């Protein structure tokens, strides 16, 4: 680890490239971006529930009162 850090300290071009990449990745986790992703999931769930479009692959729409996946008794989980 120390050698890697020494290498970064000695290489300002690499440091700048890594910093720019880190900022680009971090931008994908901003509150506005995450809020839009969550909103997209909610809209897809509502549309699927209304029968207008199928749920996206990997998403499971549950009925109100159904136990949510991974939320069994004693797990501290919730019900829909």
VMD Tcl script that draws the C-alpha trace (Angstrom):
set ca {
  {0.00 0.00 0.00}
  {2.78 2.38 0.92}
  {4.55 1.73 -2.39}
  {1.33 2.34 -4.33}
  {0.77 5.63 -2.50}
  {4.38 6.67 -3.10}
  {3.84 5.90 -6.79}
  {0.76 8.10 -6.89}
  {2.57 10.91 -5.12}
  {5.32 10.73 -7.71}
  {2.97 10.65 -10.73}
  {0.75 13.76 -10.97}
  {-0.66 12.73 -14.38}
  {-1.87 9.38 -13.04}
  {-3.21 11.09 -9.92}
  {-5.22 13.54 -12.02}
  {-6.56 10.74 -14.25}
  {-7.65 8.66 -11.25}
  {-9.22 11.70 -9.58}
  {-11.22 12.55 -12.72}
  {-12.41 8.95 -12.99}
  {-13.42 8.92 -9.33}
  {-15.43 12.12 -9.77}
  {-17.21 10.63 -12.80}
  {-18.13 7.47 -10.87}
  {-19.23 9.47 -7.82}
  {-21.53 11.61 -10.00}
  {-23.58 8.47 -10.64}
  {-24.35 8.29 -6.93}
  {-25.60 11.83 -6.39}
  {-29.00 12.31 -4.76}
  {-30.64 13.57 -7.97}
  {-29.36 10.58 -9.98}
  {-30.38 8.06 -7.32}
  {-33.79 9.72 -6.93}
  {-34.38 9.40 -10.69}
  {-33.43 5.71 -10.58}
  {-35.80 5.04 -7.68}
  {-38.55 7.00 -9.41}
  {-38.00 4.88 -12.52}
  {-38.43 1.71 -10.47}
  {-41.63 3.06 -8.89}
  {-43.02 4.09 -12.27}
  {-42.21 0.67 -13.73}
  {-43.92 -1.04 -10.79}
  {-47.02 1.12 -11.14}
  {-47.14 0.57 -14.90}
  {-46.74 -3.19 -14.44}
  {-49.43 -3.21 -11.77}
  {-51.76 -1.33 -14.12}
  {-50.97 -3.90 -16.80}
  {-49.54 -1.40 -19.24}
  {-46.02 -2.84 -19.37}
  {-44.29 -5.88 -17.90}
  {-42.05 -5.42 -14.86}
  {-38.38 -4.97 -15.80}
  {-36.30 -8.13 -15.55}
  {-35.08 -8.68 -12.01}
  {-37.92 -6.76 -10.36}
  {-40.74 -8.55 -8.60}
  {-44.00 -6.74 -7.93}
  {-45.57 -7.84 -4.65}
  {-49.12 -7.44 -3.41}
  {-49.91 -5.29 -0.39}
  {-49.69 -7.52 2.65}
  {-47.23 -9.93 1.01}
  {-44.01 -10.57 2.87}
  {-41.14 -8.94 1.06}
  {-38.23 -11.15 -0.04}
  {-35.73 -11.60 2.80}
  {-38.19 -10.28 5.37}
  {-39.17 -13.31 7.38}
  {-40.23 -13.58 11.01}
  {-37.49 -12.38 13.31}
  {-35.56 -10.76 10.46}
  {-36.77 -7.28 11.29}
  {-38.17 -7.18 7.77}
  {-41.29 -5.46 6.57}
  {-44.46 -6.32 4.75}
  {-45.61 -4.59 1.60}
}
mol new
graphics top color blue
foreach p $ca { graphics top sphere $p radius 0.5 }
foreach p [lrange $ca 0 end-1] q [lrange $ca 1 end] { graphics top cylinder $p $q radius 0.2 }
display resetview
